């Protein structure tokens, strides 16, 4: 405890000396998230200054080893750091698929040179990563992917197409699954490559969803040359890396949803309901909808308790494992149901797509309902999550 | 508040688990159908008392261990796994709980040490209606001389036939359905004007209907404050709902494990039936519901111990969720076993029956959703 206390004192002093006053408090100049990379822009020079200081100290990824761009601090120390930053109303802003998904896989599978290069650049916010996994013919059956990589000297030559590549059009590098052995069983002919999205032959095209514009893209590869040194792990064993990364993705999806599920700034479902239907003798007049709302709120509380239980177990040194699939499954379905309920409660106003007499929060309700349909599909459909739970958690035989 | 067990709680869990393994099989429930006595194995009751389980939530000055619901929940969950029949919820949580929360010093001194060592069995008589409705009390307590006269009829009094004292909820003022005007009385069931009818429930547990035909009690029999009995009653019923949830959780987990094993061995169409998506996806969803139930039970037990501001709300979340999951477990457990699942010979039906009774005791899911809605302003 004494160590933690002295760490706290140290952090307070460092924050006092380094965090510009404009980057603190409610009306700070910080952007919500810093994705990093070539296209990063800064709303205020102080935000950039603060970010550079965080990078220098390793505080964009505090628990990573120093050699890879982190600060090498313990989870307990990181908790202190986050508390102290929250106390003065500032934050470490870097958010990136490279951090939550790619980095843990690199730590496990990459060579030392690759780790030093890519982890450091990711920690410094120099690369915005995107994920080249799904293909038009390889959705739930991801391992049937066909984008080919043919060896030519010290390079692979890549041809094919990816889909659902989030932010491909604004990303710097891609981590990408390619087929290096078309003759082998499907899981045993895949390799895991990292390459620059500005390589000749890479092009992207955004996808419009039922909810409107989206971060998703199609990505095309036309004779893209990638040095063999940019392959992570053994040739044809990329599926090992892919699986580990998917596990981290599920964890991220389960964890990342907490903020939006809690929705601090948003109206609660109860508030929307009160606004839309008023109250009769102190209660919502529509009994059926009241029951549905309560059911949802109870489910949310039970989900929160489960997340907490899992985190408490992790703190005690018991890992999460494949139960991560449960969180992705449950959270995406719960949020989808919440968005559906929100629109049904809001009623007529929430049917308006656009117009000059339509408040932004009502337009948002409609778009969230529609976007919610994607949440049970992306990152592995609910049905795939059920397969994973039954196989890896319950030990039921495959079909 | 951490939602994982402490080392001491893990030891308690191991000891409860061993207790069940050494002393009980689920098949005992079939024998209890023919029992006409207390309706629970008295030797086991004594052993449970010796292990200190009945003393868990009581203060040391009354012979208790000064522990809490987190510990009691661990024991109840393990007993629930084995479908053990012991009147712990009746005596420790309901009757003993009412005295712990509202009893006078004399009442506590007279009864709690006996509750703790198992030499006396207490329970609570609150319900009168078909569905759980704590304030729908028609039983009256009329002031007369230095005491009261109680008149009315109580239903589904857990272990009422075996009780040495019953805490009775009666109306001293107000109208049917009012929260105020209720008073709790400690009643001796062997008094001449008390008539106890023993009913065997569908899960081999016993509850009684209790007639109070102008029963005279002394003013010193009042538990808590006259007309303000609901303050104690609300808390006791919430604690009982959570305790019962822990028992149900044990049954849910055991049902799940038995069924999962069956899915891995039973073959049809030349394959293990657990390989069919029609069953394994349902098993996976059931697993999620089970895990969520476990989390909310752990959280609510601790909220009771910490006297959290939202403890009563959580108690309703907990009972609603676990009741729903118990119903799902009963249904899926039997359905996934197919034909053998509906025979009396197979244990799976016993788990469904226990879950069914617990689901409806102290408020089913619909009751607790409505109660939560009222507390939260829905």
Interface residues (C-beta under 8 A of the other chain):
Chain A: X270 X273 X282 X283 X284 X290 X291 X293 X294 X295 X297 X298 X299 X301 X302 X303 X305 X306 X308 X309 X312 X313 X315 X316 X318 X323 X326 X329 X330 X383 X385 X386 X387 X389 X390 X393 X394 X395 X396 X397 X398 X399
Chain B: X2 X3 X4 X260 X263 X264 X271 X272 X274 X275 X276 X277 X280 X281 X283 X284 X285 X287 X288 X291 X292 X293 X294 X295 X296 X298 X299 X314 X317 X320 X321 X366 X369 X370 X372 X373 X374 X376 X377 X378
